[in-house]
Amino acid sequence: MSVTDLFTIGIGPSSSHTVGPMRAAFAFATMLDEDGIHPERVLCDLYGSLSLTGRGHATDVAILLGLSGATPEGIDPDAVPGMIAAIHTDRALDLAGTNPIAFDPARDLIFNPGFLPGHPNAMAFTAVLDDGSRIVRRYYSIGGGAIRAEGEAPARINLTLPHPFGSGNDLLALCADTRQSIAEVVAANETAWRPEGETGTFLNAVRDAMLASIDRGCSGTGELPGGLHVQRRARAIREKLVARGPRSDPGLVFEWVSLWALAVNEENAAGGRVVTAPTNGAAGVIPAVLKYYETFVHGATREGAHALLLTAAAIGFLYKQNASISAAEMGCQGEVGVACSMAAAGLAAALGATPSQVENAAEIGMEHNLGLTCDPIGGLVQIPCIERNTMGAIKAINAAYLALHGDGRHIVSLDQVIETMRQTGEDMKSQYKETSQGGLAVNVVEC
């Protein structure tokens, strides 16, 4: 994996339910177009978590956009409402952006409550040809916006990383052997993918997009879509904090950090542009901690911001390789919990921690998120998701400083806590894994 796989710039509200399905629909439409196949009709069946919470997570919108040739990276969020309204009105879309076909969302987009064995987030696309024959492809949205096509082997990539690692222990050993930081190890690995300067340019773009999502979130007003009547709060909170002016009250720091995480996830819930880090549902944690570093840490530098992101990516790789970042598989421990662990490690690195202290920070960040369920009310990425990001950001900062007060030695290793998260996710009932069939989703009456 590369940092470009872990951090992607797209739209909300969900990486697994919006970004992934949009990419799958785009892949199917593009495949047909490249093969010169012009179907008479296209159907999409959604299964499992995509079906149960898909409407609240804008999966239906994502499918329509992807089939129309749009990508999460390229779509203008402001153009989405008009595009979707036109498809519903005309009952037609331009497949892959080039081939007009009839498409009635009420008829051709089917929500099936059952699960498929391949993954909790499954979808099947069917192209119906003029002669009545059908082409069917299944895709799985496996977390963080990544997709996997059924029956397709992973692409073989002919490159050799200078410092491959598959565990936290591997990573610490590499740092000891090479006398490099975790960020330097990851940066060296990235040179196998592209020139060093291009990675720096990418990290700058990620950093800028994260901070831009904070700014947009702090300026937005009104009610979030979906029917829960949740009002955006970030702008009003920011105005109050600005009015209070600079003070010595240390509590203000945490109020600002909470605001920044809140702003990002309100923007995400509104379908705005955010960075998948490592998911959209947890998109506010790392930006808030990055903003904390750049705002409140004396002597913060752009190099420190890069170290934060590279180190966070290293930790994210370990969770993706050895467990999952999909809430449909792990619950929210796999989203906000992982983001907290990544952010804690990244901040510790930016503050000058040793590799062992960084690994400790990552472990602390996850240890106190174990068992965190995913139970969005109404299937919307709003309650408790938005506020949960503020808690993840505060925990990450606390974890980083706790680790810095130690010498890196600790009882529970990062590898052990990742394995514990994986086991906990497997043992967790499906009601608590992004299905809105348990927890707050069933105990709070929708207004």
GIPEFEN-V157272 format. One line per field, one symbol per residue. ss: DSSP state (~ for helix, > for strand, _ for the rest). psi: psi as a letter, one per 20 degrees, with the letter a starting at -180 (. if undefined). burial: I if it has 9 or more other ideal C-beta (glycine too) atoms within 8 Angstrom, else O. A space follows every 10 residues. Layout:
ss = ???
psi = ???
burial = ???
This chain:
ss = __~~~~_>>> >___~~~~~~ ~~~~~~~~~~ ~~~~______ >>>>>>>~~~ ~~______~~ ~~~~~~~___ ______~~~~ ~~~~~~~~~~ _>>>>___>> >>__~~~~>> >>___>__>_ >>>>>>>>__ ___>>>>>>> >>>__>>>>_ __________ _______~~~ ~~~~~~~~__ _~~~~~~~~~ _____~~~~~ ~~~~~~~~~~ ~~~~~~~~~_ __>_______ >__~~~~~~~ ~~~~______ ~~~~~~~~~~ ~~~~~~~~~_ __>>>>____ __~~~~~~~~ ~~~~~~____ _~~~~~~~~~ ~~~~~~~~~~ ~~____~~~~ _~~~_~~~~~ ~~~~~~~~~~ ____~~~~~~ ~~~~~~~___ ___>__~~~_ ____~~~~~~ ~~~~~~~~~~ ~~~~______ ___~~~~~~~ ~~~~~~~__~ ~~>______~ ~~~____
psi = qrhihgoqpb rripghifgg hghggggggh ggghjkpnqh qpqppqqchh ghjhghjkhg gggggghjjq qhhiqohhig ghgghhghgi lqropjjhop qpoohhhiop opirqqhhqh nqqpppporh jirqpppqqp ojqjiqqppp ipqqpppmqp phmqqjrhgg ghgghghikq rghhgghghh iihrqghhgg gghhgggghg hhhgghhiiq rapqqiiikp qpigghgghg gghhrprioh hhghgggggg gggghggghj japrpomirh hkiigghhhg hgghgiopjq rhhhhghggg ghgghhghgh hidqjphihi aihifhgghg gghggggggh jjqrhhhghg gggghhhjjp jprolppjjq mfpjgghhhh hhgghggggg hghhiajipr gprghhhghg ggggghhpqh hjmkikjrbh hiippp.
burial = OOIOOIIIII IIIIIIIIII IIIIIIIIII IIIOOOIOIO IIIIIIIIII IIIIIIIIII IIIIIIIIII IIOOIOIOOI OOIIOOIOOO IOIIIIOOIO IOIOIOOIIO OOOOOIOOII IIIIIIIIIO OOOOIOIIII IIIIIIIIII OOOOOOOOOO OOIOIOIIOI IIOIIOOIOI IIIIIIIIII IOIOOOOOII OIIIIIIOII IIIIIIIIOI OOOIOIOIOI OIOIIOIIOO IOOOOOOOOO OIIIIIIIII IIIIIIIIII IIIIIIIIII IIIIIIIIII IIIOOOIOOI OOOIIIIIII IIIIIIIIII OIIIIIIIII IIIIIIIIII IIIIIIIIII IOIOIIIIII IIIIIIIOII OIIIIIIIII IIIIIIIIII IIIIIIIOII OIIIOIOIOO OOIIIIIIII IIOIIOOIOI IIIIIIOIII IIOOOOO
